[in-house]
Amino acid sequence: MKVALAQTAPHLGNPDKNFQLHKELIDQAKSAGADLLIFPELSLTGYTLKDLTQDVALQVDANPMMDEFRLMSRGLALVLGFVEEKDNGLSFNSAAYFAEGELLHVHRKVYLPNYGMFEEAKFFAPGRNFHAFDTPFVRTGLMICYDFLHYGACYLHFAGGADMIIVLSAAPGRGFSEDDTYATSHMWELMGETISRFSTAYVIYCNRVGFEDGKAFAGGSFIFSPAGELLARASYTDEELLVQDIDLDLIRTVRKKLPYRRDNKPEIILEALKRIVSRYED
């Protein structure tokens, strides 16, 4: 299987222009023989929308762009980020997975960062679920940026049988490491290595680049194998279409050696969590 990551710099608040960028990259990915193309978080709109959020929101079942993505997904599965309007004006930070002319799944970001430079909870409603789903390739789980940094959420995809965890991100770069990369990039890569190894699943992380509202986005999109090995990583600064072959048979091979899936006990986790929650105090 060949996976492509579209590490882009979206145009803030301009879905039409971003749609054209998506089309161009879809054509490039098809020419490269890709089976799956993944875009970053809010790839159709840009990230720091603030009061523009409602203006760029769209309904996934009643929008010409979504209809065209359905058509373009014939022969190339697509994962992209957008502002979803649902329930009479409620806006979500959402990701959609299209394949074979159909919308297979929409994930709504559950964990909305609202500290420091982040203000997502002011403009978005939180999602309520992590749900692995079947695709033409393998069972897959979707996450958006800050979702991925909550290892309990990653466990839900593991327990749900995900063979591939796809993370769409718009992560700014903060601090600098000794090799002149962003210090925060190490955090994402460490999470990718950890979750891929202990979930024995492919972890595919697509971040964006560019600048918005004084923020520099950190790029560094990557793919980790089910054995926790880094297979590919994009530039930390530049737009890039990263194309990588992955071996789906490796999932089975690794799980024969590392039987975490076999030994998982979600029923024990569930009962323990019920006891913990029952003791919560305000």
C-alpha positions as CSV (number, residue, x, y, z in Angstrom):
1,M,0.0,0.0,0.0
2,K,1.2,3.5,-0.8
3,V,0.4,6.4,1.5
4,A,0.8,10.1,0.7
5,L,0.9,12.9,3.3
6,A,0.0,16.4,2.0
7,Q,2.0,18.7,4.3
8,T,0.4,22.0,3.2
9,A,0.1,25.6,4.3
10,P,-3.7,26.3,3.9
11,H,-5.1,29.7,3.1
12,L,-6.8,31.1,6.2
13,G,-10.5,31.4,5.8
14,N,-10.6,30.6,2.1
15,P,-12.2,27.2,1.5
16,D,-12.5,27.7,-2.3
17,K,-8.7,28.4,-2.7
18,N,-7.9,25.5,-0.4
19,F,-10.2,23.2,-2.4
20,Q,-8.2,23.9,-5.5
21,L,-5.0,23.1,-3.6
22,H,-6.6,19.8,-2.5
23,K,-7.5,19.0,-6.1
24,E,-3.9,19.7,-7.3
25,L,-2.5,17.4,-4.6
26,I,-5.0,14.7,-5.3
27,D,-3.8,14.7,-9.0
28,Q,-0.2,14.5,-7.8
29,A,-0.9,11.7,-5.4
30,K,-2.7,9.7,-8.1
31,S,0.2,10.2,-10.5
32,A,2.5,8.9,-7.8
33,G,0.4,5.8,-7.5
34,A,-0.9,6.5,-3.9
35,D,-3.8,4.5,-2.4
36,L,-4.4,6.9,0.4
37,L,-3.9,10.7,0.7
38,I,-4.0,12.5,4.1
39,F,-4.3,16.2,4.7
40,P,-3.7,18.2,7.9
41,E,-6.2,19.4,10.5
42,L,-8.6,22.0,9.1
43,S,-6.9,21.7,5.7
44,L,-9.9,23.3,4.0
45,T,-10.0,26.4,6.1
46,G,-6.7,27.1,8.0
47,Y,-6.5,26.9,11.7
48,T,-6.7,30.3,13.5
49,L,-10.2,31.1,12.3
50,K,-11.7,32.6,15.5
51,D,-14.8,34.6,14.4
52,L,-14.5,33.2,10.9
53,T,-15.4,29.7,12.2
54,Q,-19.1,29.9,11.5
55,D,-18.6,31.5,8.1
56,V,-16.5,28.6,6.7
57,A,-18.5,25.8,8.3
58,L,-20.2,23.3,5.9
59,Q,-22.6,20.5,6.2
60,V,-21.0,17.2,5.1
61,D,-24.1,15.9,3.5
62,A,-25.2,19.1,1.7
63,N,-22.1,20.7,0.2
64,P,-20.7,20.6,-3.4
65,M,-17.1,20.3,-2.1
66,M,-18.0,17.2,-0.2
67,D,-19.7,15.8,-3.2
68,E,-16.6,16.3,-5.3
69,F,-14.4,14.7,-2.7
70,R,-16.7,11.6,-2.8
71,L,-16.1,11.4,-6.6
72,M,-12.4,12.1,-6.3
73,S,-12.0,9.3,-3.8
74,R,-12.6,6.7,-6.4
75,G,-9.2,5.1,-6.8
76,L,-7.6,7.2,-4.1
77,A,-8.9,7.3,-0.5
78,L,-8.9,10.8,1.1
79,V,-8.7,12.1,4.6
80,L,-9.1,15.8,5.2
81,G,-9.9,18.4,7.8
82,F,-12.8,20.9,7.8
83,V,-15.2,22.9,10.0
84,E,-18.4,20.9,10.1
85,E,-21.8,22.6,10.8
86,K,-24.2,20.3,12.5
87,D,-27.3,20.7,14.6
88,N,-28.4,24.2,13.5
89,G,-25.2,26.1,13.7
90,L,-23.1,24.0,16.0
91,S,-19.5,23.9,14.7
92,F,-17.0,21.0,15.1
93,N,-13.3,20.7,14.2
94,S,-13.8,17.5,12.0
95,A,-12.0,15.1,9.8
96,A,-13.6,13.0,7.0
97,Y,-12.4,9.8,5.4
98,F,-13.6,9.2,1.8
99,A,-13.0,6.0,-0.2
100,E,-14.5,4.4,-3.3
101,G,-16.9,7.3,-3.8
102,E,-18.3,7.2,-0.3
103,L,-17.9,9.0,3.0
104,L,-16.9,6.3,5.4
105,H,-16.4,8.2,8.6
106,V,-16.4,11.6,10.3
107,H,-14.4,12.2,13.5
108,R,-15.1,15.3,15.6
109,K,-12.2,16.5,17.7
110,V,-12.9,15.6,21.3
111,Y,-10.1,17.3,23.1
112,L,-10.1,21.0,22.3
113,P,-7.0,22.9,23.7
114,N,-8.0,26.1,25.4
115,Y,-4.8,27.4,27.1
116,G,-1.9,29.6,26.2
117,M,-2.1,30.3,22.4
118,F,-5.0,28.0,21.9
119,E,-8.7,29.0,22.0
120,E,-10.5,26.2,20.3
121,A,-13.2,25.7,23.0
122,K,-14.4,29.2,22.4
123,F,-15.4,28.4,18.8
124,F,-15.9,24.6,18.5
125,A,-18.2,22.1,20.2
126,P,-16.4,19.0,21.4
127,G,-16.8,15.6,19.8
128,R,-18.0,12.7,22.0
129,N,-16.5,9.5,20.6
130,F,-13.5,7.6,19.3
131,H,-14.7,5.0,16.8
132,A,-12.5,2.6,14.7
133,F,-14.1,1.8,11.3
134,D,-13.4,-0.4,8.4
135,T,-11.8,0.9,5.2
136,P,-10.8,-0.8,1.9
137,F,-7.3,-1.4,3.4
138,V,-7.4,-2.0,7.2
139,R,-9.5,-1.0,10.2
140,T,-8.7,2.6,11.0
141,G,-9.0,5.2,13.8
142,L,-9.0,9.0,13.2
143,M,-7.7,11.6,15.7
144,I,-7.2,15.3,15.5
145,C,-4.1,16.9,17.0
146,Y,-4.6,17.2,20.8
147,D,-6.7,14.0,20.8
148,F,-3.4,12.1,20.1
149,L,-1.7,13.4,23.2
150,H,-4.3,11.7,25.4
151,Y,-3.2,8.1,25.7
152,G,-6.6,7.0,26.9
153,A,-8.0,8.1,23.5
154,C,-5.3,6.1,21.7
155,Y,-6.2,3.1,23.9
156,L,-9.8,3.3,22.6
157,H,-8.6,2.8,19.0
158,F,-6.4,-0.1,20.2
159,A,-9.3,-1.7,22.0
160,G,-11.5,-1.0,18.9
161,G,-9.3,-3.0,16.7
162,A,-7.5,-0.2,14.7
163,D,-4.7,-1.4,12.5
164,M,-3.9,2.1,11.5
165,I,-4.3,5.4,13.5
166,I,-4.4,8.5,11.4
167,V,-3.7,11.9,13.1
168,L,-4.5,15.2,11.4
169,S,-2.7,18.1,13.1
170,A,-2.1,21.8,13.0
171,A,0.6,21.9,15.7
172,P,2.6,25.0,16.1
173,G,6.3,24.8,16.8
174,R,7.6,26.0,20.2
175,G,11.1,26.0,21.5
176,F,14.2,24.7,19.8
177,S,16.2,21.5,20.2
178,E,19.9,21.0,19.8
179,D,19.4,20.0,16.1
180,D,17.6,23.3,15.3
181,T,14.2,21.6,15.1
182,Y,11.2,22.6,17.2
183,A,11.3,21.1,20.7
184,T,7.7,20.2,20.4
185,S,8.3,18.1,17.4
186,H,10.0,15.5,19.6
187,M,6.9,15.2,21.7
188,W,4.8,14.2,18.7
189,E,7.4,11.8,17.4
190,L,7.8,10.2,20.8
191,M,4.0,9.7,21.0
192,G,4.0,8.2,17.5
193,E,6.8,5.8,18.4
194,T,5.1,4.8,21.6
195,I,1.5,4.4,20.4
196,S,2.6,2.5,17.2
197,R,4.7,0.0,19.2
198,F,2.2,-0.7,21.9
199,S,-0.8,-0.6,19.7
200,T,1.0,-2.7,17.0
201,A,-0.6,-0.4,14.5
202,Y,0.6,2.0,11.8
203,V,0.6,5.6,13.2
204,I,0.4,8.2,10.4
205,Y,0.6,11.9,11.5
206,C,0.0,14.7,9.0
207,N,0.9,18.2,10.3
208,R,0.8,21.5,8.4
209,V,3.4,24.2,7.9
210,G,3.4,28.0,7.3
211,F,2.4,30.9,9.5
212,E,-0.9,32.2,10.8
213,D,-1.6,34.9,13.4
214,G,2.0,34.9,14.6
215,K,2.1,31.1,14.9
216,A,4.7,29.0,13.0
217,F,3.5,25.5,12.3
218,A,6.0,22.7,12.8
219,G,5.5,20.3,9.9
220,G,7.4,17.1,10.6
221,S,4.7,14.7,9.3
222,F,5.6,11.1,9.9
223,I,4.8,7.4,9.6
224,F,5.6,4.8,12.2
225,S,5.4,1.1,11.6
226,P,3.6,-1.4,13.9
227,A,7.0,-2.2,15.4
228,G,7.5,1.5,16.5
229,E,10.0,2.2,13.7
230,L,10.1,5.6,11.9
231,L,9.5,4.9,8.2
232,A,9.3,8.4,6.8
233,R,9.3,12.0,8.0
234,A,8.6,15.3,6.1
235,S,10.4,18.6,6.4
236,Y,9.8,20.7,9.6
237,T,9.4,23.9,7.6
238,D,8.4,23.3,4.0
239,E,5.3,22.2,2.1
240,E,5.8,18.6,0.9
241,L,3.9,15.7,-0.6
242,L,5.5,12.7,1.3
243,V,4.8,9.3,-0.4
244,Q,5.7,6.1,1.4
245,D,5.1,2.4,0.7
246,I,3.9,0.5,3.8
247,D,3.5,-3.3,4.2
248,L,0.1,-4.2,5.7
249,D,1.3,-7.8,6.3
250,L,3.7,-6.4,8.8
251,I,0.8,-5.8,11.2
252,R,0.3,-9.6,11.5
253,T,4.0,-10.3,11.7
254,V,4.5,-7.9,14.6
255,R,1.4,-9.1,16.5
256,K,2.7,-12.6,16.4
257,K,5.8,-11.4,18.4
258,L,4.0,-8.7,20.5
259,P,0.7,-10.1,21.7
260,Y,-0.7,-6.9,23.3
261,R,-3.9,-7.2,21.3
262,R,-4.4,-10.8,22.4
263,D,-3.8,-10.0,26.1
264,N,-5.9,-6.8,26.2
265,K,-8.7,-6.8,28.8
266,P,-11.0,-3.9,28.1
267,E,-13.7,-5.2,30.4
268,I,-11.3,-4.8,33.4
269,I,-10.4,-1.3,32.3
270,L,-14.1,-0.5,31.9
271,E,-15.0,-1.7,35.4
272,A,-12.0,0.1,37.0
273,L,-12.9,3.3,35.3
274,K,-16.5,3.1,36.5
275,R,-15.1,2.8,40.1
276,I,-12.8,5.7,39.5
277,V,-15.5,8.0,38.1
278,S,-17.9,7.1,40.9
279,R,-15.4,8.5,43.4
280,Y,-15.0,11.8,41.5
281,E,-15.7,14.9,43.6
282,D,-16.4,18.5,42.4
